[in-house]
Structure formats: C-alpha cells, structure tokens
Amino acid sequence: MPSAVRDKFILYWLDQSRAHRVLWLLELLELDYEVRIYLRHPATWRGPKELFEVHPTGKVPILEIVYADGSEPLIIAETGHIMQYVVQNYDFNKVLTPKTPKQQFEVDYYLHFSEGSIQPIQITLLINSVAKSIAPFGLKKVTKLVSKGMNNGYYLHEWRLFMDVLDKALAKNGTGFFVGDKLSAADVILSFPVYENVFDNLEGVKEITGEKRDIRKMYPHLARWADMVATHPLYVKVTDMMDVKVDDLIANNPHFTYDMGKGEH
C-alpha cells in the first residue's frame, strides 16, 4: 500500500466557519481524519487565541497532514489551497477529480471565485449590517446611514451580480453541478457562500440585504443545487456528527482564551 494512502489528516474546525466544507471534502474522499474543535466567543463572535498556535493567521480552515512515512507534517491554510492540494494528491478513486483538463480549469476558477469574489462581498454586507450596533453612542444613526448607503451603492449590486452569474452557470451546464456531470471541488467550496450563507439562512439574508423577493425564485438553479448539497448523504453525515461533537464539547465547559481587542476574526 503506498504511504500516501495511510497519511492522516487533522482538521482544525471552528463553528460557523469555512472549515465545514473541508470536513465534507475529507469525508467524500474517505480519508483518515480527526477533527479538533474550536468555538467562537458567544458575544464577539471571535475565534479563540489557541488557533494562533496552529497557524500565524489564526484563521480556519487549517489542515494538518501527518505523513505515514514519518516526514515532517504539512500545515495548509486557505480553503482553495487545501482543496486543490488534497484533491490532486488524495483523490485516489477520482470522486472529485474532473474528467478533462478543461473541466479542471473550470474547477480552479471556482476555487478562486469563491474565496476572492463572492465571500468578501458577503462578509462586507454582514459587517455593514451590524455596524450600527457596534458604533459608539451618538454615531449610530450616522453609521447606519453610511453603511446602508455603501451596501445600496455597491455591495448589494455586486452580490446580486455574483449570484446571477452562478445561477446562469448552473443553467448553462445543465447537469445540476457547476462543472461536468458530477460533484467536484467547485461544488464543495461553493457550499459555504451559496448553501450555508444564503439558502440555509434565507431570513438572515433578507434582513441583511433588504430583499423582499423570494430568493429561491430569483435563483432557481442555485436553489435546486443548494437542495442537492443539503441532502447529500455525506454532507448530512458530517453535519450531524459535528452537531453532536459541539454539543458534547460545550457540555464539558471547554476553556478557550479570546483577544477582546482588534485584529482577530
């Protein structure tokens, strides 16, 4: 048996984060993994300082690969980087590997699009939506006007553009997947910004964007794709598993340390 088959994976996982789709990836590829759970501060929503002991950014996902041949373990950060490396080196059964170089080119585009285009817009919309609540007393009204103006003037337009681009891409491909006729890393990485952030959070999206229309009707192909993600047996498996693990961890009253100042998560 090649040593790569026996390599082990440690996923550093934070609740309500981009790490969950990496867990789905590991499960899809039937890899030998362990999950180390970290929890956000309930009031500030920051991740704990302990994550900085794993990677200098303190951001998840972080994946550690423990090589069976005894080589120095590899620490990988950034979701697109993780997915690219793992699929290229550990998709032994071609579960997610595209069938052609052209399809691989398309998958690589979505790995960058997810992290570099749609997610920054989403996090900005989220921050602007809560700006009033964290603004100093006396500036809350002005902060609300400014943040709403920025959203209406730029960020909402860009978010709708990206959602429309994705919906049309699914319609054009016609298979129910973003690339080819089977699940790929494109679908896995987009599960966070599209399924988890939008279709699994429709009321929250309407509150943040002010959208009055039915989002599922606005983006019907994305809605059907999101239903596929939500009901995929292995996605359901890892989601249920983590719900239990998080509940068990909370019951044990874990101790994490948090920086309550600026600059983290």
C-alpha positions in Angstrom: 0.0 0.0 0.0 1.5 3.4 -1.0 2.3 5.5 2.1 0.1 8.4 0.9 -3.0 6.1 1.4 -2.0 5.8 5.1 -1.5 9.5 5.7 -3.7 11.0 8.4 -5.4 14.4 8.4 -6.2 16.8 11.3 -8.8 19.5 10.6 -8.9 22.5 12.9 -12.6 23.4 12.8 -14.4 26.5 14.1 -18.1 26.7 14.5 -20.0 28.7 11.8 -16.9 28.9 9.6 -15.5 28.0 6.2 -14.0 24.8 7.7 -17.1 22.7 7.4 -16.8 22.2 3.7 -13.2 20.9 4.2 -14.7 18.3 6.5 -17.2 17.3 3.7 -14.2 17.0 1.4 -12.3 14.6 3.7 -15.4 12.5 4.1 -16.1 12.4 0.3 -12.5 11.1 -0.3 -12.8 8.6 2.6 -9.6 9.9 4.2 -8.5 9.1 7.7 -9.2 12.3 9.6 -9.5 13.8 13.1 -11.4 17.0 13.9 -10.2 19.4 16.5 -13.0 21.7 17.5 -12.7 25.4 18.5 -15.6 27.6 19.5 -16.3 31.3 18.8 -16.8 33.8 21.6 -20.6 34.0 22.0 -20.7 37.8 22.3 -17.9 38.9 20.0 -18.0 36.0 17.5 -14.2 35.9 17.6 -12.3 32.7 17.3 -10.0 31.7 20.2 -6.3 32.6 20.5 -5.4 29.0 20.6 -5.8 28.9 16.8 -2.7 31.1 16.5 -0.7 28.2 17.9 -1.6 26.2 14.8 -1.2 28.9 12.1 0.0 32.5 12.3 -3.2 33.9 10.9 -5.4 32.2 13.5 -7.9 31.6 10.7 -9.7 28.4 9.8 -9.8 26.1 8.0 -6.3 24.7 8.8 -5.4 21.2 7.7 -2.5 19.3 9.1 -1.3 16.2 7.1 0.6 13.7 9.1 2.6 11.6 6.7 2.8 7.8 7.1 6.4 7.8 6.1 7.4 9.9 9.1 8.1 13.1 7.1 7.6 16.4 8.8 3.8 17.2 8.9 2.4 19.7 6.5 0.2 22.6 7.6 -2.1 24.0 4.9 -4.3 27.1 5.3 -6.8 28.8 3.0 -9.7 26.7 1.7 -8.9 26.8 -2.0 -5.3 25.9 -1.4 -6.4 23.0 0.9 -8.9 21.7 -1.7 -6.5 21.9 -4.6 -3.7 20.1 -2.7 -5.9 17.3 -1.3 -7.8 16.6 -4.5 -4.6 16.5 -6.5 -2.8 14.2 -4.1 -5.5 12.1 -2.3 -8.5 11.6 -4.7 -7.5 8.0 -5.3 -10.9 7.0 -6.6 -11.5 10.1 -8.7 -14.5 11.1 -6.7 -14.0 14.8 -7.3 -11.3 14.9 -9.9 -12.6 16.4 -13.2 -12.6 14.2 -16.3 -10.8 16.6 -18.6 -8.2 19.4 -18.4 -10.9 21.9 -19.4 -13.1 20.9 -16.5 -10.1 21.1 -14.2 -9.5 24.7 -15.4 -13.2 25.5 -14.6 -12.9 24.0 -11.1 -9.8 26.0 -10.4 -11.7 29.2 -11.4 -14.4 28.4 -8.8 -11.8 27.7 -6.1 -10.6 31.3 -6.6 -14.1 32.8 -7.3 -15.5 31.5 -4.0 -12.7 33.0 -1.8 -11.8 36.0 -3.9 -15.1 37.3 -5.2 -18.3 36.3 -3.6 -17.2 35.7 0.0 -15.5 39.1 0.5 -18.8 40.8 -0.6 -20.8 38.7 1.8 -18.6 39.4 4.8 -18.8 43.2 4.0 -22.6 43.0 3.8 -22.6 41.2 7.2 -20.3 43.7 8.8 -22.2 46.7 7.5 -25.5 45.1 8.7 -24.1 45.1 12.3 -22.1 48.3 12.1 -24.8 50.4 13.9 -24.9 48.0 16.9 -21.2 48.3 17.5 -20.8 52.0 16.7 -20.1 54.5 19.6 -23.1 56.1 21.2 -24.1 59.2 19.3 -22.8 57.8 16.0 -25.2 55.0 15.5 -27.6 56.9 13.2 -24.8 58.2 11.0 -23.2 54.7 10.9 -26.4 53.2 9.8 -26.9 55.8 7.0 -23.3 55.3 5.8 -23.3 51.5 5.9 -26.7 51.3 4.2 -25.5 53.7 1.5 -22.4 51.7 0.8 -24.5 48.5 0.6 -27.0 50.0 -1.7 -24.5 51.8 -3.8 -22.1 49.0 -4.4 -22.1 45.7 -2.3 -25.6 44.6 -3.0 -25.2 45.1 -6.7 -22.0 43.0 -6.7 -23.7 40.3 -4.6 -26.6 40.0 -6.9 -24.3 40.0 -9.9 -22.3 37.1 -8.5 -25.4 35.1 -7.6 -26.8 35.7 -11.1 -23.5 34.5 -12.6 -23.6 31.3 -10.6 -27.3 30.7 -11.3 -26.7 31.1 -15.1 -23.6 28.9 -14.9 -25.7 26.0 -13.5 -28.3 26.6 -16.1 -25.8 26.5 -18.9 -24.0 23.4 -17.6 -27.4 21.6 -17.3 -26.2 18.8 -15.0 -27.1 20.1 -11.6 -23.3 20.6 -10.9 -21.0 23.5 -11.6 -18.5 21.5 -13.6 -19.1 18.4 -15.6 -21.7 15.9 -14.7 -20.7 15.0 -11.2 -19.7 16.6 -7.9 -16.4 18.5 -7.9 -14.3 20.7 -5.6 -16.2 23.6 -7.2 -19.5 22.4 -5.6 -17.7 21.7 -2.3 -16.1 25.1 -2.0 -19.3 26.9 -3.0 -21.3 25.1 -0.4 -20.3 27.7 2.2 -21.1 31.0 0.4 -24.1 29.7 -1.5 -25.8 27.0 0.5 -24.8 27.8 4.1 -24.7 31.6 3.9 -27.7 32.0 1.6 -30.2 29.1 1.2 -29.7 27.8 4.7 -30.1 31.3 6.0 -32.8 32.9 3.9 -34.3 35.1 6.6 -30.9 36.4 7.6 -30.1 37.2 4.0 -33.4 39.1 3.6 -32.6 41.1 6.8 -29.1 41.9 5.7 -29.9 42.8 2.0 -33.4 44.2 2.5 -34.5 41.8 -0.3 -38.3 41.4 -0.4 -38.5 38.9 -3.3 -38.4 35.1 -3.0 -34.6 34.3 -3.3 -35.4 30.7 -4.3 -37.4 32.1 -7.2 -34.8 34.7 -8.1 -32.1 32.0 -8.4 -33.9 28.7 -9.2 -30.9 26.8 -10.4 -28.9 27.7 -7.3 -31.9 26.8 -5.1 -32.1 23.3 -6.6 -28.3 22.9 -6.3 -28.5 24.0 -2.6 -31.1 21.3 -2.1 -28.6 18.8 -3.5 -26.0 19.9 -1.0 -28.3 19.9 1.9 -29.5 16.3 1.2 -26.2 14.8 0.1 -25.7 11.8 2.4 -22.1 12.7 3.4 -22.9 16.3 3.9 -25.7 15.3 6.2 -23.4 12.8 8.0 -20.7 15.3 8.8 -23.2 18.0 9.8 -25.0 15.7 12.2 -21.6 14.4 13.5 -20.4 17.9 14.3 -23.7 18.9 15.9 -23.2 16.1 18.4 -19.5 16.8 18.9 -20.1 20.5 19.5 -22.9 19.8 22.0 -20.6 17.3 23.8 -17.8 19.8 23.9 -20.0 22.6 25.3 -21.3 20.2 27.9 -17.8 19.7 29.2 -17.4 23.5 29.6 -14.2 23.9 27.5 -11.8 26.8 28.2 -10.7 28.9 25.3 -8.9 32.3 25.5 -10.1 35.3 23.4 -8.5 38.6 22.5 -11.3 41.1 23.0 -9.4 43.8 21.1 -8.9 44.5 17.4 -7.5 42.4 14.7 -8.8 38.8 15.0 -11.7 37.0 13.3 
